């Protein structure tokens, strides 16, 4: 599996969410605390907390590459 484009073998939303979570975790070097990925039909929601906007951007970028035909909502919060 390519870390740039998570594609679960069985195509289930749960496996897709887990694969996407792993991809985001790898792309952000684990800098998103409490990272959650939810896939509900065409909607993907990512959430968690990070100390830098840069990591939120990396997470968004990774999710958008994988989302393709999905709608993405990024609820990652920046903590100071």
C-alpha positions as a Markdown table, in Angstrom:
| # | Residue | x | y | z |
|---|---|---|---|---|
| 1 | Unk | 0.0 | 0.0 | 0.0 |
| 2 | Unk | 1.3 | 3.4 | -1.0 |
| 3 | Unk | 1.3 | 5.9 | 1.9 |
| 4 | Unk | 0.2 | 8.6 | -0.6 |
| 5 | Unk | -3.0 | 6.9 | -1.5 |
| 6 | Unk | -4.7 | 4.5 | 1.0 |
| 7 | Unk | -6.8 | 1.9 | -0.7 |
| 8 | Unk | -8.0 | -0.9 | 1.5 |
| 9 | Unk | -8.3 | -4.3 | -0.1 |
| 10 | Unk | -12.0 | -4.7 | 0.8 |
| 11 | Unk | -13.1 | -1.1 | 0.2 |
| 12 | Unk | -15.0 | -0.9 | 3.5 |
| 13 | Unk | -15.4 | 2.6 | 5.1 |
| 14 | Unk | -13.9 | 1.4 | 8.3 |
| 15 | Unk | -10.8 | 0.0 | 6.6 |
| 16 | Unk | -10.5 | 3.1 | 4.4 |
| 17 | Unk | -10.7 | 5.3 | 7.6 |
| 18 | Unk | -8.0 | 3.2 | 9.3 |
| 19 | Unk | -5.8 | 3.4 | 6.2 |
| 20 | Unk | -6.3 | 7.1 | 5.9 |
| 21 | Unk | -5.5 | 7.6 | 9.6 |
| 22 | Unk | -2.3 | 5.7 | 9.1 |
| 23 | Unk | -1.4 | 7.8 | 6.1 |
| 24 | Unk | -2.1 | 11.1 | 7.9 |
| 25 | Unk | -0.1 | 9.9 | 10.9 |
| 26 | Unk | 2.9 | 9.0 | 8.7 |
| 27 | Unk | 2.7 | 12.3 | 6.7 |
| 28 | Unk | 2.6 | 14.4 | 9.9 |
| 29 | Unk | 5.2 | 12.4 | 11.9 |
| 30 | Unk | 2.5 | 11.6 | 14.5 |
| 31 | Unk | 2.0 | 15.3 | 15.4 |
| 32 | Unk | -1.8 | 15.1 | 15.4 |
| 33 | Unk | -2.9 | 14.1 | 18.9 |
| 34 | Unk | -6.2 | 12.2 | 19.2 |
| 35 | Unk | -6.4 | 11.8 | 15.4 |
| 36 | Unk | -9.8 | 10.4 | 14.3 |
| 37 | Unk | -10.9 | 9.8 | 10.8 |
| 38 | Unk | -14.6 | 9.1 | 10.1 |
| 39 | Unk | -16.0 | 8.0 | 6.7 |
| 40 | Unk | -19.7 | 8.2 | 6.2 |
| 41 | Unk | -20.8 | 7.8 | 2.6 |
| 42 | Unk | -19.2 | 10.5 | 0.6 |
| 43 | Unk | -18.1 | 12.5 | 3.7 |
| 44 | Unk | -14.7 | 12.2 | 5.4 |
| 45 | Unk | -14.1 | 14.1 | 8.7 |
| 46 | Unk | -10.7 | 14.3 | 10.2 |
| 47 | Unk | -10.2 | 15.6 | 13.7 |
| 48 | Unk | -7.6 | 15.9 | 16.5 |
| 49 | Unk | -5.2 | 18.5 | 18.0 |
| 50 | Unk | -1.8 | 19.8 | 17.0 |
| 51 | Unk | 0.5 | 22.6 | 18.0 |
| 52 | Unk | 1.2 | 23.9 | 14.5 |
| 53 | Unk | -0.9 | 24.9 | 11.5 |
| 54 | Unk | 1.7 | 23.2 | 9.3 |
| 55 | Unk | 0.7 | 19.8 | 10.6 |
| 56 | Unk | -3.0 | 20.6 | 9.9 |
| 57 | Unk | -2.0 | 21.5 | 6.4 |
| 58 | Unk | -0.1 | 18.2 | 5.9 |
| 59 | Unk | -3.1 | 16.3 | 7.2 |
| 60 | Unk | -5.4 | 18.1 | 4.8 |
| 61 | Unk | -3.1 | 17.5 | 1.9 |
| 62 | Unk | -2.8 | 13.7 | 2.7 |
| 63 | Unk | -6.6 | 13.4 | 3.1 |
| 64 | Unk | -7.4 | 15.3 | -0.1 |
| 65 | Unk | -5.1 | 13.0 | -2.1 |
| 66 | Unk | -7.0 | 10.0 | -0.7 |
| 67 | Unk | -10.4 | 11.6 | -0.7 |
| 68 | Unk | -10.8 | 12.0 | -4.5 |
| 69 | Unk | -14.6 | 11.7 | -4.8 |
| 70 | Unk | -15.3 | 12.3 | -1.1 |
| 71 | Unk | -16.1 | 15.6 | 0.7 |
| 72 | Unk | -13.5 | 16.5 | 3.3 |
| 73 | Unk | -14.0 | 18.3 | 6.6 |
| 74 | Unk | -10.9 | 19.1 | 8.6 |
| 75 | Unk | -11.7 | 19.6 | 12.3 |
| 76 | Unk | -8.1 | 19.5 | 13.5 |
| 77 | Unk | -7.7 | 22.1 | 16.2 |
| 78 | Unk | -4.5 | 24.2 | 16.6 |
| 79 | Unk | -3.4 | 24.5 | 20.3 |
| 80 | Unk | -0.9 | 27.1 | 21.5 |
